[in-house]
Amino acid sequence: MTAAAIEPARPADDQLAVLRDVQDRVLWLSTALVHHANRVRANPSGVKVGGHQSSSASMVSIMTTLWFRHLRAEDRVSVKPHAAPVLHAVNYLLGELDASYLERLRDFGGLQSYPSRVKDPDPVDYSTGSVGIGATAPIWGAMARRYVGTAGSGRHYSLVGDAELDEGAVWEAVLDPNVGELGEIVWVVDLNRQSLDRVVPDIAADKLNALFAAAGWQVITVKYGRRLQQLFARPGGAELRARIDAMSNPEYQRLLRCDGAELRRRIPGSGADGQRIRGLLAELDDHELLDAIGNLGGHDLGALDEAFTTIDDTRPTVIFAYTVKGFGLPTRGHPQNHSALLTDAQMRQLAEQLRADLEDPWRGFEDDAPAATLCRQTAAKLRRPPTPEIPPLSVPTDTGRTPGGIATTQAALGRTLLDLTRQAPEIARRIVTVSPDVSSSTNLGGWVNKVGVWSVRERQDWFADDGETILHWREIPTGQHIELGIAEVNLVGLLGELGATWSRWGEPLLPIGVVYDPFVERALEPWSFGMYAGGQSILVGTPSGVSLAPEGGAHQSIKTPSIGLEQPGCITYEPAFAIDTEWALLTSLARLGRPDGCSAYLRLSTRPVDQSLADVPRDPTARERRRRQVVAGAYRIRRHPSPAVTIAAMGAVVPEALAAADRLAAQDVAAEVVCVTSPDLLYRALRARQGHETAETWVLDQVFPADKAAPMVTVLDGHPHTLSFLATVNRVKHSALGVTEFGQSGALDDIYRLHGIDADSITAASLDLVD
């Protein structure tokens, strides 16, 4: 229990009494929400509904103090996942949630299990539920807010469970150099020292304090409440404090489950100071002793008020608030109270204790009650103007360029961004690129030189006059590229918040994150959660596949094409040519920053490809038809009126497919080649044709016409199952080629041959089907 504590400076007694009334009602409502969902509402399936009464209870004092004393309309708050009922209770008291929803926690169409920006009916600033991601989201939200030019207009609070600090994502974010300059960041750690199954023996609070302090954060600790502080000031109090400080977390927690006699036996311990402690405890009756021993700072409204008052807005702040899991409930302090539910009898006892009514659980305060007045005043203070509606951005569909020579799809990304700065400067102005220390190696160098690197403040570029420096690192507040170091989780966390500025601040951005494709999997969960929370962005995975042949298996992605196909809220593209990359990127940009928008994943390659193979039509109408097919998922790049076999290829291996088609033609075997650009969109079209979802199906008719149905070979630089569904479009015989094992270093031809995605393998698979 060791930690230094601030001395609580209290609000006026009458204010404190009103605040305590609100706190008690929040505790009751949050507990009753979970109780009704599990013990009152009908549950025909018998499946556990769940909820977290104890985890909510530990946050009640913190959230009451924050919302009803310190929060402003311009502030934003991320609430720890298991405290969702507390948030709903607060919103109900503020008139932001209809009472009918209080009976629908975890019900279809009702209140979500964890706070959700897009699915809950009441105001939620940040979606949480993925442990650690909700904690860090306000950091990236603050950075995004600064980027769109509203610096200093509000704090970003994270209400964090102490167990969340075990997540690596937390420390990746805390250590980012930009974060130390974001004074609007405030974390409040609910230090209840319990996990799901137990009391954590050593929560290492002092170590956590030191880690945050070393990162430049202000550290405030709220450990003891007023009653314990008063005891410490009496004779024997110093010894009592030292004894409690020296206790392990489980030993202290056990005290919360004891009666008065047991406390008098356990607290003094066996040390030399035991007698002085016994003398102090003898001056207290059992009620006073029981009340004092659980009087931690995280439930002392005055101490919490003082902590919020002393926040230094010039640097990030973390408040460690010592709390009791299950505060105010019969389950307080029990090591297995995480998902424990109060019985009907316990709920009736709690109702009597908190001046509530189990038969009328949602009853509000009387209109003339001081607590009702406080709720009305707080609601008026926190009311926000509506976010302005922004019309969809007018992104061009085609720059008019037809790439020639030898090029890569990765290089096409940077080329297209530079073209936009000239042809559509208003669109280019809204683009922000983010990368984890791979700007130059992913061909963003020209773009970075053009637009500069975003920084909270301008920094001098000491290499600006070095003639051999190719990448100019101009760090300025108006820069449009953000470098986050080697931390993919930070990258996608920021992408999610940059992609939500249209709905938060009425300022749509077009965020593009660039990451080595094998590390997409490392970033996938937080990026996916960002999409769940309403963030729209483009993630570019490059370079990709075994086409990185010399770099070996450590950098060769296999499953990522399948991930793109299956990821909700996202459309994936894997273009083969530079022009396809441009069209896919422009279309993906046009889908961002709008209520009906979505994210995109582009899987690009560093393999040099002869761009004449794309055979881009010269006729404007035919070119537009090709473009529409590219962005819809596929086009026929090699045609035949009566094919014996169809080769459907994607990405870097399209040249091998074309070479195989030439070899088959030499053997009088007619082959059509389909260039797949988005297996994702093709699969959606197929499901729509089958009546499973709503999507356009015309691309299937144009690219896979039934009258040309033929045995099919699918091939890609990735797992073969990604394209296997294409054979079901016309129910034809099928052979799937792709990568199913970890790769090796070597020349490209050797690596393609190893995995059976070379021209020889495609030709052989086609002949097997035809024979």
C-alpha positions in Angstrom: 0.0 0.0 0.0 3.1 2.3 -0.1 2.6 5.7 -1.8 2.6 9.4 -0.9 -0.7 11.1 -0.6 -1.9 14.6 -1.2 -3.7 16.4 1.7 -7.3 16.8 0.7 -8.7 20.3 0.5 -12.5 20.0 0.8 -15.3 21.8 -0.9 -17.8 23.5 1.5 -19.7 21.1 3.7 -23.1 21.8 2.0 -21.6 21.3 -1.4 -20.0 18.0 -0.2 -23.3 16.8 1.2 -25.1 17.4 -2.1 -22.3 15.7 -4.1 -22.6 12.7 -1.7 -26.3 12.5 -2.5 -25.5 12.4 -6.2 -22.7 9.8 -5.6 -25.2 7.6 -3.7 -27.7 7.8 -6.5 -25.1 7.0 -9.1 -24.0 4.0 -7.0 -27.6 2.8 -6.8 -28.5 3.3 -10.4 -25.3 1.6 -11.7 -25.9 -1.4 -9.4 -29.6 -1.6 -10.3 -28.8 -1.5 -14.0 -26.9 -4.7 -13.7 -29.3 -6.3 -11.2 -32.3 -5.7 -13.5 -30.5 -7.1 -16.5 -29.6 -10.3 -14.7 -32.3 -10.9 -12.1 -35.5 -9.0 -13.3 -35.6 -9.0 -17.1 -36.8 -12.2 -18.7 -34.0 -14.3 -20.1 -35.5 -17.2 -22.2 -32.1 -18.4 -23.4 -30.6 -18.8 -20.0 -27.2 -17.4 -21.2 -25.5 -15.3 -18.6 -26.1 -11.6 -19.2 -23.3 -10.4 -17.0 -22.2 -7.0 -15.8 -19.8 -5.6 -13.2 -21.4 -4.1 -10.1 -18.1 -4.1 -8.1 -16.0 -2.7 -10.9 -18.6 0.1 -11.4 -18.7 0.8 -7.6 -15.0 1.5 -7.4 -15.4 4.3 -10.1 -18.5 6.0 -8.6 -16.8 8.6 -6.5 -14.2 9.5 -9.2 -16.9 9.9 -11.9 -19.2 11.8 -9.6 -16.5 14.3 -8.7 -15.4 14.7 -12.3 -18.8 15.1 -13.9 -20.5 17.2 -11.2 -17.5 19.4 -10.2 -14.8 19.6 -12.9 -15.9 18.5 -16.3 -16.6 21.1 -19.0 -18.5 20.8 -22.3 -15.2 21.0 -24.3 -13.7 18.0 -22.4 -13.8 14.4 -23.5 -13.7 11.3 -21.3 -12.9 7.7 -21.9 -14.5 5.5 -19.3 -13.0 2.1 -18.3 -15.1 -0.7 -19.9 -16.5 -2.3 -16.8 -17.8 1.1 -15.5 -20.3 1.5 -18.4 -23.2 1.3 -16.0 -21.8 4.3 -14.1 -21.6 6.3 -17.3 -25.2 5.5 -18.1 -26.3 6.4 -14.6 -24.6 9.8 -14.8 -26.1 10.4 -18.3 -29.6 9.5 -16.9 -29.3 12.0 -14.0 -28.2 14.6 -16.6 -31.3 14.0 -18.7 -29.2 12.5 -21.6 -30.7 9.0 -21.3 -34.3 8.0 -21.3 -35.4 5.8 -18.3 -36.6 3.1 -20.6 -33.0 2.2 -21.5 -32.1 1.6 -17.9 -33.9 -1.7 -18.2 -32.1 -2.7 -21.4 -28.4 -3.1 -20.4 -26.8 -5.6 -22.7 -30.2 -6.0 -24.4 -30.7 -6.1 -28.2 -30.9 -2.4 -29.3 -30.3 -1.3 -25.7 -27.3 -0.2 -23.7 -24.1 -1.8 -24.9 -21.9 -4.0 -22.6 -19.1 -1.4 -22.8 -19.3 2.3 -23.7 -19.8 2.7 -27.5 -19.7 6.0 -29.4 -21.8 4.6 -32.3 -24.2 2.1 -30.6 -25.2 3.5 -27.3 -28.2 5.8 -27.2 -26.6 8.3 -24.7 -23.4 10.4 -25.1 -20.2 8.4 -25.2 -16.9 10.2 -26.1 -14.7 7.1 -26.6 -15.6 3.5 -27.2 -13.9 1.2 -24.8 -14.0 -2.5 -24.1 -10.7 -3.6 -25.6 -8.5 -3.3 -22.5 -5.8 -0.7 -22.9 -7.1 0.7 -26.2 -9.7 2.8 -24.6 -7.2 4.1 -22.1 -4.9 5.4 -24.9 -7.6 6.7 -27.3 -7.8 10.1 -25.6 -4.1 10.6 -26.3 -4.6 10.2 -30.0 -7.9 12.2 -29.7 -6.0 15.1 -28.2 -3.3 14.9 -30.9 -6.0 14.8 -33.6 -7.8 17.7 -32.0 -4.5 19.7 -32.1 -4.0 18.7 -35.7 -7.3 20.1 -36.8 -6.4 23.3 -35.0 -8.4 23.3 -31.8 -5.6 23.1 -29.3 -6.2 24.1 -25.7 -10.0 23.7 -26.1 -10.5 20.9 -23.6 -9.0 18.1 -21.6 -9.0 14.5 -22.6 -9.6 12.2 -19.6 -8.9 8.5 -19.4 -10.5 6.6 -16.5 -8.3 3.6 -16.4 -8.6 0.3 -14.4 -5.2 -0.5 -12.8 -5.1 -3.8 -14.5 -5.1 -2.0 -17.8 -1.6 -0.8 -17.1 -0.5 -4.3 -17.8 -1.2 -3.7 -21.5 1.8 -2.9 -23.7 -0.3 -0.5 -25.7 -0.4 1.8 -22.6 3.4 2.1 -22.4 3.9 2.4 -26.1 1.6 5.5 -26.0 3.0 7.0 -22.8 6.6 6.8 -24.2 5.8 8.5 -27.5 7.8 11.8 -27.6 4.9 13.8 -28.8 2.7 12.8 -25.8 4.9 14.7 -23.3 3.8 18.0 -24.9 0.0 17.3 -24.6 -0.9 19.0 -21.4 -4.6 18.4 -21.9 -4.1 14.6 -21.2 -5.4 13.5 -17.8 -5.5 9.8 -16.7 -7.2 8.7 -13.5 -6.2 5.2 -12.5 -8.8 3.3 -10.4 -6.2 1.7 -8.1 -8.4 -1.0 -6.6 -5.6 -3.6 -6.7 -7.8 -6.4 -7.9 -7.9 -8.3 -11.2 -10.7 -10.7 -12.3 -9.6 -13.5 -10.0 -7.7 -12.2 -7.1 -6.1 -9.3 -5.2 -2.9 -8.6 -7.0 -0.1 -9.2 -4.5 2.2 -6.3 -5.6 0.5 -3.7 -7.8 3.8 -1.8 -7.6 2.3 1.7 -7.3 5.6 3.3 -6.5 7.1 1.8 -9.7 4.1 3.0 -11.8 4.5 6.5 -10.3 8.2 6.5 -11.3 7.5 5.3 -14.8 5.0 8.1 -15.5 7.2 10.7 -13.8 10.2 9.6 -16.0 8.0 10.1 -19.0 7.4 13.7 -18.0 3.9 13.3 -16.5 2.6 15.1 -13.4 1.9 12.4 -10.9 -0.8 12.9 -8.2 -1.6 10.2 -5.7 -4.9 10.2 -3.7 -4.4 7.4 -1.2 -6.1 8.2 2.1 -9.4 9.9 2.8 -10.2 12.5 5.5 -11.1 10.1 8.3 -7.9 8.1 8.0 -5.9 11.3 7.7 -7.5 12.5 11.0 -6.6 9.2 12.7 -3.0 9.5 11.4 -2.7 12.9 13.2 -3.6 11.4 16.6 -1.2 9.6 19.0 -0.3 6.3 17.5 -1.5 7.5 14.1 2.0 7.7 12.6 2.5 4.0 13.5 -0.9 3.1 12.1 0.0 4.7 8.8 3.3 3.0 8.6 1.7 -0.3 9.4 -0.9 0.1 6.6 1.7 1.4 4.2 3.8 -1.7 4.8 0.9 -4.2 4.3 0.7 -6.2 1.1 -2.4 -5.6 -1.0 -4.0 -8.9 0.0 -3.4 -8.3 3.7 -5.0 -4.8 3.5 -7.8 -6.1 1.4 -8.7 -8.8 3.9 -9.3 -6.1 6.5 -12.3 -4.9 4.5 -14.0 -8.2 5.1 -13.5 -8.1 8.9 -15.7 -7.1 11.8 -14.5 -4.8 14.6 -13.1 -7.5 16.8 -11.1 -9.0 14.0 -9.8 -5.6 12.9 -8.5 -5.0 16.4 -6.7 -8.3 16.3 -5.2 -8.0 12.8 -4.3 -4.3 12.4 -1.6 -3.9 15.1 0.5 -6.7 13.8 3.4 -8.2 15.6 5.8 -5.2 15.4 7.2 -3.0 18.1 4.6 -0.3 17.3 1.6 -2.6 17.9 0.9 -1.4 21.4 0.6 2.3 20.3 -1.7 1.2 17.4 -3.9 -0.8 19.8 -4.2 2.2 22.0 -5.4 4.3 19.1 -7.9 1.7 18.0 -9.3 1.4 21.5 -10.5 5.0 21.2 -12.8 4.1 18.4 -16.1 2.2 18.5 -16.6 -0.6 15.9 -18.6 1.6 13.6 -15.9 4.3 13.5 -13.2 1.7 13.0 -15.1 -0.1 10.1 -15.8 3.3 8.5 -12.2 4.5 8.7 -10.3 1.4 7.5 -11.9 1.6 4.1 -11.6 5.3 3.8 -9.4 5.5 0.8 -8.8 8.7 -1.1 -10.5 7.4 -4.3 -13.8 7.6 -2.4 -13.2 10.8 -0.5 -14.9 13.5 -2.6 -12.9 16.3 -1.0 -9.6 14.5 -1.8 -10.6 13.9 -5.3 -11.8 17.4 -5.8 -8.4 18.7 -4.7 -6.6 16.3 -7.0 -8.6 17.6 -10.0 -7.9 21.2 -8.9 -4.2 20.7 -8.8 -3.8 19.4 -12.4 -0.9 21.1 -14.3 -2.1 21.8 -17.9 1.4 22.2 -19.2 2.1 18.4 -19.2 0.2 15.2 -19.1 -1.2 14.2 -15.7 -1.9 10.9 -14.0 -3.9 10.6 -10.8 -3.6 7.4 -8.9 -6.8 7.1 -6.9 -6.8 4.3 -4.3 -10.2 2.7 -4.3 -12.1 -0.3 -3.0 -13.6 -2.7 -5.6 -17.2 -3.1 -4.6 -17.2 0.3 -2.7 -20.5 0.6 -0.8 -21.7 -2.9 -1.6 -21.8 -6.1 0.5 -19.2 -7.5 -1.9 -16.6 -4.8 -1.2 -13.1 -6.0 -1.2 -13.9 -9.7 -1.9 -11.2 -11.2 -4.1 -13.8 -12.8 -6.4 -16.3 -9.9 -6.6 -15.4 -9.0 -10.2 -18.6 -10.5 -11.8 -20.4 -11.2 -8.5 -24.1 -10.2 -8.5 -26.0 -8.9 -5.4 -28.9 -11.0 -4.3 -32.4 -9.6 -4.1 -32.0 -9.4 -0.3 -28.7 -7.5 -0.7 -30.3 -5.1 -3.2 -33.1 -4.4 -0.7 -30.6 -3.7 2.0 -28.6 -1.4 -0.4 -31.8 0.4 -1.4 -32.5 1.2 2.3 -28.9 2.3 2.8 -28.9 4.6 -0.2 -32.5 5.9 0.2 -33.7 4.2 -3.0 -36.5 1.9 -3.8 -36.1 -1.5 -5.4 -39.7 -1.4 -6.6 -39.2 1.9 -8.3 -35.4 1.8 -9.0 -35.2 4.6 -11.6 -36.9 7.2 -9.4 -35.1 10.6 -9.7 -34.5 13.3 -7.2 -37.4 15.6 -6.1 -37.4 18.7 -8.3 -36.7 21.0 -5.4 -33.9 18.9 -3.9 -30.4 20.4 -4.0 -29.1 17.3 -5.8 -31.7 17.8 -8.6 -30.5 21.4 -8.9 -26.9 20.3 -9.2 -27.9 17.8 -11.9 -29.7 20.5 -13.9 -26.8 22.9 -13.5 -24.3 20.3 -14.6 -26.4 19.3 -17.6 -26.6 22.9 -18.8 -22.9 23.4 -18.3 -22.0 20.2 -20.2 -24.4 20.8 -23.1 -22.5 20.8 -26.4 -23.5 22.4 -29.7 -24.2 19.9 -32.5 -21.4 18.9 -34.7 -21.9 20.6 -38.1 -22.8 18.3 -41.0 -20.1 18.3 -43.6 -20.9 17.4 -47.3 -18.8 14.6 -48.7 -15.4 15.7 -50.0 -15.0 15.9 -53.8 -12.1 13.6 -54.4 -11.0 13.2 -58.0 -11.4 9.7 -59.4 -8.5 9.8 -61.9 -5.5 12.0 -62.2 -5.3 11.3 -66.0 -1.8 9.8 -65.7 -0.9 6.5 -67.4 2.2 5.1 -65.7 4.8 3.6 -68.0 8.1 1.8 -67.8 8.9 -0.3 -64.7 7.2 0.7 -61.4 5.9 -0.7 -58.1 2.6 -0.3 -56.5 4.3 1.0 -53.4 5.9 3.9 -55.3 2.5 4.6 -56.9 1.2 5.6 -53.4 3.7 8.5 -53.0 3.3 9.5 -56.7 -0.5 9.8 -56.3 -0.2 11.9 -53.1 2.1 14.3 -54.9 -0.3 14.5 -57.9 -3.1 15.5 -55.6 -1.1 18.4 -54.2 -1.2 19.9 -57.7 -4.5 18.7 -59.1 -6.7 18.8 -56.0 -5.0 20.9 -53.3 -8.1 21.2 -51.1 -8.2 17.4 -50.9 -4.4 17.1 -50.4 -4.7 19.6 -47.6 -6.9 17.1 -45.6 -4.6 14.2 -46.1 -2.4 13.2 -43.2 0.0 10.3 -43.4 1.2 8.4 -40.4 4.1 5.9 -40.2 6.2 4.0 -37.7 9.7 5.2 -38.7 9.3 3.8 -42.3 8.6 7.0 -44.3 11.5 6.7 -46.7 11.4 2.9 -47.0 7.8 3.0 -48.1 8.2 5.7 -50.7 6.7 8.6 -48.8 9.9 10.7 -49.0 8.6 13.0 -51.7 5.3 13.6 -50.0 7.1 14.3 -46.6 9.5 16.8 -48.3 6.5 18.5 -49.8 4.2 18.8 -46.8 6.5 18.6 -43.8 6.3 16.7 -40.5 3.6 17.6 -38.0 4.9 18.6 -34.5 3.3 20.4 -31.6 6.0 23.1 -32.0 8.5 23.9 -34.7 11.9 22.3 -34.4 15.0 23.3 -36.3 16.1 20.9 -39.0 19.9 20.8 -38.5 20.4 18.9 -41.7 18.6 21.4 -43.9 21.9 22.7 -45.3 23.4 19.2 -45.9 23.5 18.7 -49.6 23.5 14.9 -49.3 20.3 14.8 -47.3 17.5 13.6 -49.5 14.6 13.4 -47.0 14.0 16.9 -45.4 12.6 16.5 -41.9 10.8 19.9 -41.4 8.9 19.6 -38.1 6.2 22.2 -38.0 2.7 22.6 -36.6 1.3 22.6 -40.1 3.0 19.5 -41.3 0.9 16.7 -42.8 3.0 13.6 -41.9 3.2 12.2 -38.4 6.0 9.9 -37.4 5.4 7.7 -34.3 8.5 5.6 -34.0 8.4 1.8 -34.2 5.0 1.3 -32.5 2.3 0.0 -34.8 -0.4 0.1 -32.1 0.2 3.9 -31.6 0.0 4.3 -35.4 -3.4 2.7 -35.8 -4.7 4.3 -32.5 -3.9 7.7 -34.0 -5.4 6.7 -37.3 -8.7 5.9 -35.6 -8.9 9.3 -34.0 -7.7 11.2 -37.0 -10.5 9.3 -38.9 -13.1 10.4 -36.4 -12.5 14.2 -36.5 -15.4 14.6 -39.0 -17.8 13.4 -36.3 -16.1 14.9 -33.3 -15.2 18.4 -34.5 -16.8 18.7 -37.9 -13.4 18.7 -39.6 -12.9 15.7 -41.9 -9.4 14.4 -42.4 -8.1 11.7 -44.8 -5.7 9.7 -42.7 -3.3 7.2 -44.3 -1.2 4.9 -42.2 1.8 3.1 -43.8 3.2 0.0 -42.1 5.2 -3.0 -43.2 2.6 -5.5 -44.2 3.7 -8.4 -41.9 3.1 -6.0 -39.0 -0.5 -5.4 -40.0 -1.4 -8.3 -37.7 0.3 -6.6 -34.8 -1.8 -3.5 -35.4 -5.0 -5.2 -36.4 -6.9 -5.4 -33.1 -6.6 -1.7 -32.2 -7.2 -0.7 -35.8 -10.3 -2.9 -35.9 -11.5 -1.4 -32.6 -10.9 2.1 -34.0 -13.3 1.2 -36.8 -15.8 -0.1 -34.4 -15.6 3.3 -32.6 -16.3 5.2 -35.9 -12.8 6.0 -37.1 -12.3 5.9 -40.9 -8.8 5.6 -42.3 -6.6 3.9 -44.9 -4.0 1.4 -43.8 -1.3 0.6 -46.3 0.6 -2.6 -45.8 3.8 -2.5 -47.8 6.0 -4.3 -48.8 4.1 -7.5 -48.7 4.1 -11.2 -49.3 7.0 -13.5 -50.2 7.8 -11.0 -53.0 10.2 -9.5 -50.5 12.2 -12.6 -51.3 15.6 -11.5 -50.0 14.3 -10.3 -46.7 13.2 -13.8 -45.7 10.3 -15.2 -43.7 10.4 -12.7 -40.9 9.1 -10.0 -43.3 6.9 -12.1 -45.6 3.2 -11.7 -44.9 0.9 -14.7 -45.6 -2.5 -14.2 -44.0 -3.0 -10.5 -44.5 -5.0 -10.8 -47.8 -7.5 -13.0 -45.9 -7.5 -10.5 -43.0 -8.5 -7.7 -45.4 -11.3 -9.7 -46.9 -12.8 -10.5 -43.5 -12.3 -7.3 -41.6 -15.6 -5.5 -40.9 -15.8 -1.7 -41.6 -13.1 -1.9 -44.2 -12.7 -2.5 -48.0 -9.4 -4.1 -49.1 -7.5 -3.7 -52.3 -4.4 -5.4 -53.6 -3.5 -3.8 -57.0 -1.1 -5.2 -59.5 -0.3 -2.0 -61.3 0.4 1.6 -60.5 -2.7 2.9 -62.2 -4.8 0.4 -60.2 -3.2 1.7 -57.1 -4.1 5.3 -57.9 -7.7 4.5 -58.7 -8.1 2.3 -55.6 -6.5 5.0 -53.4 -8.6 7.8 -54.7 -11.8 5.8 -54.3 -10.8 4.9 -50.7 -10.1 8.5 -49.9 -13.6 9.4 -51.2 -15.2 7.0 -48.7 -13.6 8.7 -45.6 -15.0 11.4 -43.4 -18.7 10.7 -43.9 -21.6 9.1 -42.1 -21.8 6.3 -44.6 -18.1 6.0 -45.0 -15.6 3.2 -44.3 -12.0 2.4 -44.0 -9.7 0.7 -46.5 -6.7 -1.6 -46.4 -4.3 -1.5 -49.4 -1.7 -4.3 -49.7 1.1 -3.0 -51.9 4.4 -4.4 -53.2 8.0 -3.4 -54.0 8.1 -5.8 -56.9 9.1 -3.8 -60.1 6.5 -4.6 -62.8 6.3 -3.6 -66.5 3.4 -1.2 -66.5 2.7 -1.9 -70.2 1.2 -5.2 -69.0 -1.7 -3.3 -67.6 -2.8 -2.5 -71.1 -4.8 0.6 -70.0 -7.3 1.5 -72.7 -6.6 4.8 -74.5 -10.2 5.5 -75.3 -11.7 7.7 -72.4 -14.9 5.7 -72.2 -13.0 2.4 -72.1 -10.6 3.8 -69.5 -13.4 4.8 -67.3 -15.0 1.4 -67.6 -11.7 -0.2 -66.6 -11.4 2.2 -63.6 -14.9 1.3 -62.4 -14.1 -2.4 -62.6 -10.8 -1.9 -60.8 -12.5 -0.2 -57.9 -15.3 -2.7 -57.9 -12.9 -5.7 -57.5 -11.6 -7.1 -60.8 -11.2 -6.8 -64.5 -10.3 -9.1 -67.4 -6.8 -8.2 -68.5 -6.5 -11.0 -71.1 -9.7 -12.0 -73.0 -10.7 -14.9 -75.2 -14.2 -15.5 -76.8 -14.1 -19.2 -75.6 -11.6 -19.8 -72.8 -10.6 -23.3 -71.8 -9.4 -22.0 -68.4 -9.6 -18.8 -66.4 -6.6 -17.6 -64.3 -7.7 -15.2 -61.6 -4.6 -13.6 -60.2 -4.0 -10.8 -57.7 -1.2 -8.4 -56.9 2.4 -9.0 -57.5 1.9 -12.4 -59.3 -0.2 -11.0 -62.2 2.9 -11.0 -64.5 3.3 -14.8 -63.8 -0.4 -15.3 -64.7 0.0 -13.5 -68.0 3.2 -15.4 -68.8 1.4 -18.7 -68.0 -1.5 -17.6 -70.4 1.0 -17.0 -73.2 2.5 -20.5 -72.6 -0.9 -22.1 -72.6 -1.8 -20.3 -75.9 1.3 -21.8 -77.5 -0.2 -25.2 -76.6 -3.6 -24.2 -78.1 -5.1 -23.8 -74.6 -7.1 -20.6 -74.5 -6.8 -18.8 -71.2 -8.5 -15.7 -69.9 -6.7 -13.8 -67.1 -8.7 -11.9 -64.6 -6.8 -9.3 -62.5 -8.4 -9.3 -59.0 -8.0 -6.0 -57.2 -10.4 -6.6 -54.3 -11.4 -10.1 -53.2 -13.3 -8.3 -50.5 -15.7 -6.6 -52.9 -16.0 -9.7 -55.1 -17.0 -11.8 -52.1 -19.6 -9.2 -51.0 -21.0 -9.2 -54.6 -21.3 -12.9 -54.5 -23.1 -12.9 -51.1 -25.4 -10.2 -52.4 -26.2 -12.4 -55.5 -27.1 -15.2 -53.0 -29.3 -12.9 -51.0 -27.1 -12.6 -47.9 -26.3 -8.9 -48.0 -26.8 -5.7 -50.0 -24.1 -4.9 -52.5 -23.7 -4.3 -56.3 -23.3 -7.5 -58.3 -22.6 -6.1 -61.8 -18.9 -6.7 -61.6 -19.5 -10.5 -61.4 -21.5 -10.4 -64.6 -18.9 -8.4 -66.5 -15.7 -10.2 -65.2 -17.1 -13.7 -64.7 -19.9 -14.0 -67.3 -21.7 -17.3 -67.1 -21.4 -17.9 -70.9 -17.6 -18.0 -70.4 -17.5 -20.2 -67.4 -14.4 -22.4 -67.4 -12.2 -24.3 -64.9 -10.3 -21.7 -62.8 -6.9 -21.3 -61.3 -6.6 -18.7 -58.6 -3.2 -17.4 -57.5 -1.8 -14.7 -55.2 1.1 -13.9 -53.0 -0.7 -14.9 -49.9 -2.9 -17.7 -48.5 -4.7 -19.5 -51.3 -8.0 -19.6 -49.5 -8.4 -15.8 -50.1 -9.5 -16.3 -53.7 -10.9 -19.9 -53.5 -14.5 -18.6 -53.3 -14.3 -17.3 -56.9 -14.8 -20.8 -58.3 -18.3 -20.7 -56.8 -19.4 -17.8 -58.9 -20.1 -20.1 -61.8 -19.5 -23.4 -59.9 -16.4 -24.5 -61.9 -13.5 -26.9 -61.2 -10.8 -25.1 -59.3 -7.1 -25.1 -58.3 -6.0 -22.7 -55.7 -2.3 -21.5 -55.6 -0.8 -19.4 -52.9 1.5 -19.3 -49.9 0.9 -21.6 -46.9 4.3 -21.8 -45.2 6.8 -19.4 -43.7 9.2 -18.1 -46.4 12.9 -18.1 -46.9 15.4 -15.7 -48.2 16.4 -16.0 -51.9 15.9 -14.7 -55.4 12.3 -13.9 -56.4 12.2 -16.7 -59.0 13.4 -19.3 -56.5 10.9 -18.1 -53.8 7.9 -18.1 -56.3 8.9 -21.6 -57.4 9.2 -22.8 -53.8 5.7 -21.8 -53.0 4.2 -22.8 -56.4 3.1 -19.4 -57.6 5.5 -19.1 -60.5 4.5 -19.3 -64.2 5.4 -23.0 -64.3 3.1 -23.8 -61.5 0.2 -21.8 -62.9 0.7 -23.4 -66.3 0.7 -26.9 -64.8 -2.4 -26.3 -62.6 -4.2 -25.0 -65.7 -3.3 -28.0 -67.8 -4.4 -30.3 -65.0 -7.8 -28.7 -64.9 -8.2 -28.7 -68.7 -7.2 -32.4 -69.0 
